[in-house]
């Protein structure tokens, strides 16, 4: 649409009150500081276009059926110790604090930092045929303050343990059974399923309290990510000992 700005390695499309943000960054939609800031800019654009106290929702999807996102570009933090404080952490905080419902349309493999990215969304729909979900910091020697907050708050204790302390790898069927995702769909039906859900939940933002009520549920995670965003005066993470 003519009124939508363009973004680097991102496509923003509008379907009525529901926006679709498609990640298009090679390789595998991996996250670095500039890309996270580009995603934040897209979310802020949606806010501006919808306006306050409006109906609306955002769907974040991958650009193919193989990968949704395979986490962070771990090499970036070797050269820039503030890469995550300027990019990844503010992105998670932006989604958690967003005034409209959010849906992660998990088109394919979802690894590492992509797990908190998916969990930050209000809803998750996963490709029923392809892709795994796995969060392997325990195998990489990686830590940041708040890394366990979203699994702890959004998942059952046994499932959060499997995710963070065991680096379990879930198929779509397993992820649905364990409550990590809300639904699974055939690849060719995924977008329609997400749009249907988006249209269903978009009116919930109309009264202007959606983000406030979300904070009542996940406020601890919101505070954790806010506390480590845009911080340059202290270390906020232990860099990975193993790179993938």
Backbone bond lengths (Angstrom), bond angles and torsions (degrees), N, CA, C in turn:
res aa  C-N    CA-C-N  psi(-1)  N-CA   C-N-CA  omega(-1)  CA-C   N-CA-C  phi
1 X - - - 1.467 - - 1.523 109.70 -
2 X 1.332 114.27 148.70 1.451 119.55 -172.23 1.520 112.69 -65.96
3 X 1.325 117.68 -28.17 1.456 119.58 -175.26 1.522 113.15 -85.96
4 X 1.309 118.06 0.57 1.454 121.22 -179.28 1.525 110.07 -95.91
5 X 1.331 118.00 129.01 1.469 120.10 176.90 1.522 111.01 -72.38
6 X 1.301 115.58 164.75 1.462 120.46 177.30 1.522 109.36 -97.74
7 X 1.324 114.74 155.55 1.455 122.02 -177.90 1.524 108.95 -134.17
8 X 1.306 115.25 155.13 1.463 120.68 179.49 1.527 109.67 -77.82
9 X 1.326 115.61 118.51 1.472 122.14 178.77 1.522 113.23 60.10
10 X 1.319 116.48 25.67 1.465 122.91 175.90 1.517 108.52 -138.55
11 X 1.320 116.13 143.19 1.456 121.15 174.54 1.523 108.05 -120.61
12 X 1.318 116.53 124.81 1.463 121.65 177.33 1.522 108.62 -111.19
13 X 1.336 115.76 122.57 1.460 122.37 179.51 1.526 109.20 -125.30
14 X 1.329 115.04 151.24 1.456 120.06 -179.28 1.526 110.84 -117.31
15 X 1.324 115.26 131.33 1.454 122.58 175.09 1.530 106.88 -123.05
16 X 1.301 117.04 82.63 1.454 120.17 -174.49 1.521 110.35 67.83
17 X 1.328 115.89 -120.78 1.461 120.49 179.02 1.527 112.63 -92.04
18 X 1.325 117.12 1.90 1.462 121.50 -179.02 1.520 109.25 -109.03
19 X 1.330 116.28 126.36 1.462 122.32 178.73 1.526 109.48 -103.50
20 X 1.323 115.70 144.07 1.465 122.12 177.05 1.517 108.13 -117.06
21 X 1.320 115.35 120.55 1.465 122.58 178.00 1.524 107.89 -106.80
22 X 1.326 116.27 117.05 1.457 121.43 -177.15 1.523 110.09 -107.95
23 X 1.332 116.09 119.62 1.463 121.46 176.91 1.524 109.00 -75.45
24 X 1.339 116.32 131.75 1.461 121.41 -175.88 1.530 111.44 -137.01
25 X 1.317 116.16 40.84 1.467 119.15 -174.60 1.528 111.01 -106.92
26 X 1.321 117.48 116.03 1.463 119.15 173.44 1.525 110.84 -77.52
27 X 1.317 119.94 148.38 1.457 123.83 -6.09 1.527 111.20 -90.73
28 X 1.294 116.87 138.82 1.467 123.66 167.43 1.521 113.61 61.25
29 X 1.349 116.83 25.84 1.468 121.81 179.79 1.529 112.88 55.34
30 X 1.323 115.86 37.41 1.469 119.17 178.85 1.526 110.46 -69.98
31 X 1.310 114.74 146.18 1.458 122.22 -172.21 1.519 111.79 -94.83
32 X 1.323 116.41 131.56 1.464 121.47 167.40 1.528 107.51 -132.83
33 X 1.317 117.23 -177.11 1.460 119.83 -170.25 1.531 112.30 -64.67
34 X 1.336 117.71 -45.87 1.465 118.13 -177.38 1.526 111.47 -67.89
35 X 1.326 116.53 -34.49 1.462 118.70 -178.45 1.531 110.92 -71.45
36 X 1.322 116.64 -39.54 1.462 119.38 175.84 1.524 110.62 -61.44
37 X 1.334 116.48 -40.39 1.460 119.46 177.79 1.535 111.35 -66.19
38 X 1.311 116.85 -33.57 1.466 120.16 176.39 1.525 110.43 -66.42
39 X 1.330 116.58 -39.54 1.460 120.18 177.27 1.532 110.75 -65.78
40 X 1.331 116.08 -40.39 1.462 119.68 176.69 1.525 109.97 -59.86
41 X 1.331 116.34 -41.88 1.470 120.10 179.49 1.524 110.84 -61.63
42 X 1.324 116.66 -37.05 1.462 119.97 178.36 1.528 110.89 -66.92
43 X 1.322 116.97 -42.35 1.464 120.00 177.40 1.528 110.96 -62.31
44 X 1.324 116.74 -42.80 1.461 119.53 178.61 1.529 111.33 -64.95
45 X 1.313 116.68 -32.72 1.462 120.36 176.57 1.520 110.76 -63.42
46 X 1.333 116.18 -42.58 1.461 120.25 177.42 1.529 110.32 -60.12
47 X 1.329 116.14 -44.89 1.470 120.13 177.46 1.524 111.11 -55.63
48 X 1.327 115.49 -45.86 1.462 119.82 -177.10 1.523 111.16 -65.86
49 X 1.324 116.92 -41.50 1.456 120.46 -177.62 1.528 112.08 -69.82
50 X 1.319 116.87 -37.05 1.462 119.44 -179.45 1.524 111.68 -78.67
51 X 1.320 116.74 -37.74 1.451 120.24 -177.85 1.521 111.59 81.99
52 X 1.331 117.07 166.64 1.465 120.65 -177.10 1.516 112.31 -71.58
53 X 1.328 115.21 151.86 1.466 122.44 175.72 1.523 112.12 54.74
54 X 1.332 115.39 43.30 1.458 121.49 -178.98 1.516 110.39 -118.71
55 X 1.311 115.94 163.13 1.452 120.34 170.74 1.524 108.98 -77.13
56 X 1.327 116.75 146.32 1.460 119.13 177.06 1.504 112.26 168.91
57 X 1.322 115.57 162.87 1.466 122.46 177.51 1.518 107.88 -158.69
58 X 1.333 115.80 160.74 1.464 121.92 178.28 1.524 109.63 -129.06
59 X 1.316 115.92 133.58 1.465 123.88 174.29 1.516 107.86 -110.04
60 X 1.326 117.28 129.82 1.469 121.52 176.00 1.522 108.36 -112.46
61 X 1.317 116.87 117.51 1.455 121.23 -176.64 1.525 111.03 -125.70
62 X 1.344 115.24 164.22 1.449 121.16 171.08 1.515 110.07 -85.36
63 X 1.309 115.54 169.97 1.466 119.62 -175.99 1.521 113.36 -94.75
64 X 1.330 118.72 0.32 1.458 120.30 174.16 1.522 109.39 -154.33
65 X 1.317 115.89 178.13 1.463 121.01 -175.15 1.525 112.62 -88.49
66 X 1.320 118.64 3.53 1.462 120.33 -179.51 1.515 111.82 -96.08
67 X 1.350 117.08 -44.19 1.460 120.50 -176.44 1.528 110.27 -127.47
68 X 1.320 115.66 140.15 1.460 120.40 163.29 1.521 107.76 -93.58
69 X 1.335 115.65 -60.15 1.463 122.29 176.27 1.511 106.91 -164.75
70 X 1.322 116.83 137.02 1.467 120.00 -179.95 1.527 111.68 -109.07
71 X 1.332 115.75 31.54 1.457 120.17 169.38 1.511 114.43 90.55
72 X 1.324 114.54 -152.20 1.461 121.80 -172.16 1.520 112.37 -90.29
73 X 1.329 115.00 152.50 1.464 120.26 167.90 1.529 107.16 -79.31
74 X 1.318 116.25 93.15 1.461 120.77 -171.00 1.521 112.63 -64.34
75 X 1.333 117.55 -26.41 1.463 120.32 -179.60 1.521 112.37 -67.32
76 X 1.330 117.90 -23.53 1.454 120.24 -176.63 1.525 111.28 -62.87
77 X 1.324 117.09 -37.99 1.464 120.10 -177.73 1.521 112.46 -68.93
78 X 1.338 118.22 -16.79 1.467 120.65 175.00 1.525 110.91 -66.75
79 X 1.319 116.87 -34.36 1.464 121.61 -179.24 1.528 112.23 -96.56
80 X 1.312 116.03 -26.98 1.457 120.68 -177.70 1.528 109.15 -133.60
81 X 1.330 118.10 99.59 1.469 119.91 -177.22 1.524 113.41 -66.61
82 X 1.333 117.02 -11.32 1.462 120.65 -178.94 1.532 111.95 -105.55
83 X 1.331 116.46 14.56 1.465 120.16 -177.57 1.524 111.38 -58.03
84 X 1.315 117.22 -46.93 1.460 120.07 -177.09 1.526 112.27 -75.26
85 X 1.323 117.41 -33.72 1.459 119.39 179.50 1.531 110.96 -69.13
86 X 1.331 116.89 -24.59 1.466 120.76 178.35 1.523 112.75 -95.95
87 X 1.332 117.52 -11.79 1.459 119.68 -174.48 1.514 114.59 -128.02
88 X 1.316 116.67 -74.09 1.462 121.08 -171.56 1.526 112.91 -63.46
89 X 1.326 117.34 -49.42 1.468 119.23 -177.66 1.532 111.88 -63.55
90 X 1.335 119.88 -45.32 1.466 119.10 175.86 1.529 113.12 -61.45
91 X 1.341 117.70 -32.72 1.462 119.70 178.15 1.531 110.38 -64.49
92 X 1.325 116.79 -46.79 1.464 119.99 179.21 1.530 109.80 -61.22
93 X 1.318 115.99 -43.16 1.470 119.39 179.25 1.524 111.08 -63.62
94 X 1.314 118.04 -39.18 1.461 121.88 178.76 1.524 111.10 -59.64
95 X 1.327 116.29 -44.51 1.466 119.97 -178.81 1.529 110.82 -69.23
96 X 1.320 117.05 -41.05 1.457 120.53 179.65 1.524 112.31 -66.08
97 X 1.320 116.70 -27.51 1.466 122.08 -177.19 1.530 112.26 -102.06
98 X 1.326 117.46 7.98 1.461 121.75 -173.48 1.530 110.36 -70.03
99 X 1.342 118.82 137.85 1.460 120.38 -174.92 1.527 115.54 -79.24
100 X 1.343 117.05 2.81 1.461 121.25 179.74 1.529 109.58 -127.70
101 X 1.318 118.37 154.97 1.472 120.62 177.21 1.525 111.69 -59.42
102 X 1.323 115.52 145.79 1.459 121.76 -178.61 1.530 109.61 -126.22
103 X 1.328 114.61 144.19 1.467 121.59 -178.65 1.516 108.87 -131.74
104 X 1.331 116.78 125.84 1.456 121.41 172.93 1.521 107.99 -92.09
105 X 1.319 116.93 114.78 1.463 121.88 177.52 1.524 107.06 -96.11
106 X 1.320 115.39 94.82 1.468 122.46 -168.75 1.521 108.78 -83.47
107 X 1.322 115.18 93.16 1.456 122.01 -171.90 1.524 113.29 -76.51
108 X 1.345 117.61 -22.12 1.457 120.15 -177.41 1.516 110.86 -163.88
109 X 1.334 116.12 -150.18 1.458 121.95 -174.78 1.524 111.44 -54.34
110 X 1.325 115.37 137.16 1.459 123.05 -177.49 1.526 107.39 -134.86
111 X 1.334 116.48 103.59 1.457 121.05 -172.39 1.529 110.89 -124.22
112 X 1.328 115.45 155.02 1.452 122.34 169.97 1.512 112.86 58.26
113 X 1.349 115.73 -127.78 1.449 121.71 -178.45 1.510 113.95 -61.42
114 X 1.330 117.44 -14.95 1.462 120.08 175.88 1.525 111.40 -68.66
115 X 1.338 117.69 -20.99 1.469 119.76 178.23 1.520 111.20 -68.08
116 X 1.345 120.17 -53.22 1.463 117.45 174.13 1.522 112.93 -61.84
117 X 1.334 118.12 -30.69 1.457 120.13 175.60 1.526 110.18 -61.37
118 X 1.325 117.20 -45.26 1.465 120.61 178.61 1.524 111.25 -67.55
119 X 1.333 116.88 -43.19 1.455 120.66 -178.46 1.527 112.09 -67.25
120 X 1.326 118.23 -25.01 1.455 120.90 177.78 1.520 111.54 -65.89
121 X 1.335 117.72 -26.55 1.456 121.25 177.94 1.527 110.02 -72.53
122 X 1.320 115.87 155.56 1.458 120.75 -179.30 1.521 112.33 -71.78
123 X 1.332 116.44 -34.06 1.465 121.55 -178.09 1.525 109.25 -134.96
124 X 1.341 114.94 154.70 1.455 121.18 179.48 1.528 109.38 -136.55
125 X 1.328 116.02 128.69 1.463 122.71 174.21 1.528 106.62 -121.95
126 X 1.323 116.71 130.90 1.473 120.81 -172.02 1.522 111.30 -118.60
127 X 1.306 115.07 146.97 1.460 123.60 173.07 1.528 109.15 -58.39
128 X 1.315 117.39 121.31 1.466 120.94 -175.75 1.519 113.01 -74.94
129 X 1.328 116.79 -16.75 1.463 119.43 -172.65 1.521 114.53 -107.91
130 X 1.319 116.80 -22.13 1.458 117.43 -171.78 1.516 110.81 -147.34
131 X 1.329 116.08 142.13 1.454 121.05 174.23 1.511 112.99 111.37
132 X 1.324 115.04 146.62 1.454 123.53 175.12 1.525 109.07 -120.73
133 X 1.317 115.47 156.10 1.454 122.33 170.55 1.515 107.87 -114.87
134 X 1.330 117.15 126.89 1.460 120.97 179.91 1.519 110.07 -155.46
135 X 1.329 115.35 139.08 1.463 122.00 179.69 1.533 107.78 -123.56
136 X 1.347 118.85 98.91 1.456 121.31 -168.67 1.530 117.67 -102.57
137 X 1.335 121.34 34.09 1.473 118.86 -178.47 1.522 113.47 -60.10
138 X 1.341 117.25 -29.62 1.463 119.61 -179.94 1.528 110.96 -65.20
139 X 1.330 117.44 -28.35 1.464 121.54 178.60 1.525 112.69 -89.10
140 X 1.343 116.39 -13.41 1.465 120.91 -177.95 1.527 112.79 -104.28
141 X 1.332 117.35 -9.44 1.460 120.32 -176.10 1.505 112.72 71.72
142 X 1.337 116.96 33.85 1.457 121.88 -173.91 1.523 110.24 -110.89
143 X 1.343 115.74 142.11 1.460 120.46 177.44 1.522 110.19 -153.56
144 X 1.343 115.89 145.01 1.458 120.85 164.74 1.517 107.91 -144.63
145 X 1.312 115.66 153.82 1.452 120.74 -177.79 1.521 110.05 -62.01
146 X 1.328 116.62 120.21 1.455 120.86 -178.46 1.510 114.36 99.08
147 X 1.323 118.45 3.97 1.461 120.87 -176.72 1.524 112.17 -61.89
148 X 1.325 116.60 -27.71 1.460 119.34 -179.09 1.509 114.54 -97.89
149 X 1.318 117.97 0.95 1.464 119.54 -172.17 1.527 112.48 -67.20
150 X 1.315 118.45 -44.29 1.456 119.92 -178.40 1.530 112.32 -69.88
151 X 1.352 120.14 -45.71 1.466 118.26 173.57 1.526 112.43 -58.08
152 X 1.317 117.10 -40.87 1.471 120.35 -178.36 1.519 111.81 -65.21
153 X 1.331 117.11 -41.43 1.452 120.55 -175.66 1.528 113.40 -81.10
154 X 1.327 116.86 -30.43 1.465 119.48 -171.73 1.524 114.63 -104.22
155 X 1.332 117.11 -13.93 1.459 120.12 -176.26 1.523 110.85 -121.70
156 X 1.322 116.35 158.59 1.460 120.39 174.94 1.524 109.53 -62.64
157 X 1.322 118.62 150.35 1.476 120.42 -175.64 1.524 113.69 -53.46
158 X 1.327 117.13 -42.52 1.469 119.33 -178.62 1.531 111.50 -66.24
159 X 1.343 116.11 -34.35 1.465 120.16 -179.85 1.523 110.07 -74.19
160 X 1.335 116.74 -40.57 1.465 119.99 176.75 1.518 110.66 -60.66
161 X 1.332 116.45 -38.84 1.465 120.30 177.87 1.529 110.63 -64.16
162 X 1.321 116.66 -44.30 1.467 119.98 178.38 1.523 111.34 -60.67
163 X 1.328 116.32 -35.73 1.462 120.08 -177.92 1.513 111.64 -73.31
164 X 1.336 117.34 -50.04 1.460 120.31 -170.13 1.526 113.23 -90.16
165 X 1.319 118.25 -37.01 1.467 121.20 -174.11 1.527 113.95 -100.50
166 X 1.332 116.61 -14.18 1.466 119.54 -179.50 1.523 112.70 -118.48
167 X 1.325 117.85 -10.57 1.471 122.47 -178.27 1.520 111.47 53.17
168 X 1.328 115.69 41.76 1.455 120.56 -179.45 1.530 110.34 -62.85
169 X 1.304 115.73 148.43 1.463 122.11 179.17 1.529 108.36 -111.30
170 X 1.344 115.89 115.71 1.458 121.51 -176.87 1.519 112.23 -98.38
171 X 1.333 116.24 137.93 1.453 121.21 164.07 1.523 107.95 -80.74
172 X 1.327 117.11 171.94 1.459 120.37 179.31 1.527 111.18 -60.80
173 X 1.323 117.20 -44.16 1.464 120.63 -179.37 1.521 111.01 -61.93
174 X 1.328 117.03 -43.14 1.461 121.03 178.87 1.526 111.20 -66.47
175 X 1.334 116.12 -40.20 1.458 120.34 -179.81 1.523 111.12 -63.69
176 X 1.322 116.89 -36.36 1.461 120.51 176.72 1.524 110.43 -68.48
177 X 1.313 116.89 -44.36 1.464 120.82 -179.66 1.521 111.44 -62.77
178 X 1.336 117.57 -35.59 1.458 121.57 -177.50 1.530 112.92 -89.53
179 X 1.320 117.23 1.57 1.453 120.52 175.17 1.511 115.34 79.25
180 X 1.331 117.83 15.72 1.462 120.72 177.90 1.525 110.24 -75.95
181 X 1.322 116.51 -37.80 1.457 121.36 175.87 1.519 109.14 -116.30
182 X 1.326 115.00 157.54 1.464 121.00 -178.68 1.520 112.75 -89.45
183 X 1.323 116.38 -24.39 1.463 120.26 -178.46 1.519 108.63 -160.77
184 X 1.323 115.49 159.02 1.458 121.55 170.51 1.525 107.08 -124.81
185 X 1.327 115.99 153.86 1.460 120.06 -176.43 1.513 109.45 -149.18
186 X 1.322 115.69 153.46 1.454 121.10 174.68 1.533 109.20 -62.80
187 X 1.319 118.06 147.10 1.472 120.59 -175.16 1.524 113.75 -51.75
188 X 1.315 117.18 -43.03 1.458 119.84 -177.31 1.535 112.90 -76.14
189 X 1.325 116.91 -9.34 1.462 120.99 -179.42 1.527 112.93 -110.03
190 X 1.327 116.58 -0.97 1.456 120.25 -172.66 1.526 112.30 -63.24
191 X 1.309 117.36 -49.25 1.458 119.47 -176.59 1.525 110.94 -63.34
192 X 1.326 116.83 -41.48 1.462 119.37 178.32 1.523 110.72 -61.43
193 X 1.339 116.73 -40.17 1.457 120.05 178.64 1.525 111.12 -63.96
194 X 1.333 116.25 -40.32 1.462 120.06 179.64 1.524 111.09 -68.99
195 X 1.330 117.16 -40.04 1.464 120.24 178.51 1.534 110.99 -65.64
196 X 1.321 116.41 -39.36 1.462 119.62 176.69 1.527 110.36 -60.37
197 X 1.328 116.20 -45.55 1.457 120.28 178.54 1.524 110.62 -65.08
198 X 1.336 116.26 -42.71 1.458 119.98 179.43 1.521 112.49 -59.08
199 X 1.327 115.97 -43.90 1.469 119.61 178.58 1.524 111.38 -66.98
200 X 1.312 116.74 -29.88 1.462 120.47 179.22 1.523 111.79 -70.96
201 X 1.339 116.52 -41.23 1.471 119.33 -174.14 1.521 113.27 -95.06
202 X 1.339 118.57 -14.22 1.466 121.07 -178.41 1.523 113.39 -53.77
203 X 1.336 119.40 -40.34 1.470 118.67 -179.04 1.532 113.86 -64.39
204 X 1.315 118.33 -16.55 1.464 120.76 -178.18 1.532 111.99 -66.59
205 X 1.328 117.37 -16.11 1.472 120.19 179.36 1.519 112.18 -86.93
206 X 1.322 117.21 -6.38 1.458 121.55 -169.90 1.533 113.53 -60.80
207 X 1.319 117.95 -34.48 1.459 121.16 -175.32 1.531 113.23 -85.63
208 X 1.327 117.22 -2.10 1.460 120.65 173.48 1.511 116.50 78.10
209 X 1.336 117.36 14.52 1.467 119.53 -178.93 1.528 112.21 -118.35
210 X 1.319 117.34 9.05 1.468 119.98 -175.01 1.525 111.66 -57.73
211 X 1.325 116.90 -49.87 1.468 120.31 -178.77 1.526 111.48 -65.60
212 X 1.321 117.12 -35.21 1.461 120.42 179.16 1.521 110.95 -65.76
213 X 1.323 116.89 -41.30 1.457 120.32 179.20 1.528 111.17 -71.50
214 X 1.339 116.78 -35.49 1.466 119.35 175.14 1.519 110.50 -60.95
215 X 1.324 116.49 -38.68 1.461 120.29 179.56 1.520 111.74 -63.66
216 X 1.325 117.31 -30.57 1.461 119.83 175.78 1.526 111.38 -63.53
217 X 1.323 116.40 -29.06 1.462 121.07 -179.98 1.529 112.77 -86.84
218 X 1.329 116.39 -47.14 1.468 120.61 -170.75 1.529 112.00 -119.37
219 X 1.334 116.81 24.68 1.459 120.98 -174.00 1.513 114.43 -57.97
220 X 1.318 117.36 -32.96 1.466 119.40 179.99 1.522 110.84 -62.74
221 X 1.325 116.88 -42.39 1.466 120.70 177.70 1.520 111.20 -66.80
222 X 1.328 116.49 -40.08 1.462 120.24 179.17 1.526 110.44 -59.80
223 X 1.327 116.49 -44.45 1.462 120.56 179.64 1.527 111.38 -66.10
224 X 1.332 116.71 -38.84 1.467 120.53 -179.91 1.523 110.68 -60.43
225 X 1.327 116.61 -47.52 1.463 119.33 -176.76 1.522 111.37 -73.95
226 X 1.308 117.26 -32.48 1.461 119.50 175.41 1.517 110.59 -63.56
227 X 1.327 116.54 -37.85 1.462 121.67 -175.74 1.527 112.67 -67.99
228 X 1.321 117.28 -25.16 1.463 119.54 -178.01 1.531 112.28 -108.55
229 X 1.310 117.44 8.50 1.469 120.97 178.00 1.526 110.63 -88.88
230 X 1.329 116.11 137.43 1.471 123.71 176.61 1.532 111.17 57.11
231 X 1.326 116.28 38.87 1.460 121.68 179.14 1.523 108.68 -105.07
232 X 1.334 116.89 124.58 1.462 121.67 179.64 1.527 112.26 -122.27
233 X 1.326 116.88 -1.46 1.456 119.06 -175.33 1.510 115.01 -97.30
234 X 1.323 117.02 -1.63 1.466 120.24 -179.76 1.517 108.69 -158.25
235 X 1.318 115.95 161.72 1.457 120.79 177.07 1.523 109.42 -73.51
236 X 1.298 116.29 138.33 1.455 121.05 178.70 1.517 112.62 -113.99
237 X 1.332 118.62 -4.17 1.451 120.33 -176.64 1.516 110.72 -156.36
238 X 1.326 114.89 160.62 1.466 122.10 169.69 1.510 107.06 -99.64
239 X 1.341 119.85 115.53 1.453 120.99 -176.89 1.517 111.62 -63.02
240 X 1.322 115.01 151.11 1.460 121.06 -177.64 1.528 111.33 -59.68
241 X 1.318 116.34 138.29 1.469 121.34 175.86 1.528 111.35 -86.54
242 X 1.329 115.92 -17.76 1.442 122.06 178.29 1.522 108.10 -127.21
243 X 1.315 117.61 134.37 1.460 121.83 179.54 1.538 109.74 -105.24
244 X 1.324 115.90 143.14 1.443 120.55 177.98 1.516 109.72 -121.33
